[in-house]
Amino acid sequence: KKGAEVDPPELEKMKEQFQKQNFSFTSFKRLSNEVLTVSAKSASEVKLPNGANATLQLQGIKDGTATVRVAIPRQPTLDVELGRQGAVYQKAGRYVGGELILVLSPPAR
């Protein structure tokens, strides 16, 4: 909520989506960008910029939509649905005076 920086510019889409949902964030900055493969056999882990580790595990796929279990310390464990279009935004804790958001999106085609 400090300044109006959007870095990189492709985060403008995220900013617009947040404004539509009445979230009052004003600046957006990508801190990392990783590609993970999630499977049902074992959880995949990603280290977050705030030092926590998030785990993602595929629960199933139905009609082209994947259900992924997302576990982040001190946040509720959620099952999110992820299709070929769009992204899912998951709160991942505080970070340097702001909120850390984990963005889950399908692989680029």
Sequence and secondary structure as in RCSB ss.txt:
>XXXX:A:sequence
KKGAEVDPPELEKMKEQFQKQNFSFTSFKRLSNEVLTVSAKSASEVKLPNGANATLQLQGIKDGTATVRVAIPRQ
PTLDVELGRQGAVYQKAGRYVGGELILVLSPPAR
>XXXX:A:secstr
  S  EESGGGHHHHHHHHHTT     EE          SSS EEEE TTS EEEEEEEEEETTEEEEEEE TTS
  EEEEE SSS EEEEEEEETTEEEEEEE     
